[in-house]
């Protein structure tokens, strides 16, 4: 498992601790590592892949909300390392390769509901680096006994990871009037528990699930106003809702693209644009009517964790 020290990795290790024996892939070894068995990327370049059944590739460079990373950083972390690891996988006895990509490999904006059939048209260096990695994996000849699962999660959240919910939570926690009420949207989210469930289920299926690209999202889409309501319920606070013209808010966000400001265009889009993702394909192959954790319960647990952080 690469990226095992990250948010998803630590949750996945905890989720599967009674079923998986994990070898962690890391840049540098640590004396008090959370993973008892590790191999470095340098060691991987000099030797075959360890004797493992599966490779779960979580490592990568996340989308930079402050827009200070260079495109080269994204392609080195998200594309080239993925290619390197997959090449090692193809030469090994491992049977499964799970790549944690992103819905942003397909689209930065969505009209309707995003499915796996949508032709990829990423606009950012982050999305392009993820899509280029996907394309490389899909172009390689996969032996009959090997399986490739490319997972495209939407915004992942969970206890200990505020992500883009932090700005909203600040409004509610501090009692600041909420200025985005006039925006009407629907967004998909993904609880880290549902993500861990899917990865575990794919490997437990032992090859019965066909290789391919799978979107990951909770079953229900929620509006930003729904999120504020959930935060109010968790905190016991009721903040004032301001109906400000969306055009004015967008103009203010553009200021944040150039100077230090709580809101910039990217953050505003993540909060107020609609971005719905279909999870029908992954549920169908896993034989599920619904994922274990519903969207509201998952977000409630995440927001509750903010209070103790």
Buried (B, 14 or more C-beta within 10 A) or exposed (E): BBBBBBBBBBBBBEBBEEEBEBBBBBEEEEEEBBBEEBBBBEEBEEEEBBEBEBBBBBBBBBBBEEEEBEEEBBBEBBBBBBBEBBEBBBEBEBBBBBBBBBBBBBBBEBEEBBBBEBEBEBEBBBBBBBBBBBEBBEEBEBEEEBBBBBBBBBBBBBBBBBBBBEBBBBBBBEEEEBBBBBBEBBBBBBBBBBBBBBBBBBBEBEEEBEBBBBBBBBBBBBBBBBBBBBBBBBBEEEBEBEEBEBEEBBEBBEEBEEEEEEBBBBBBBBBBBBBBBBBEBBBEBBEBEEBBBBBBBBBBBBBEBBEEE
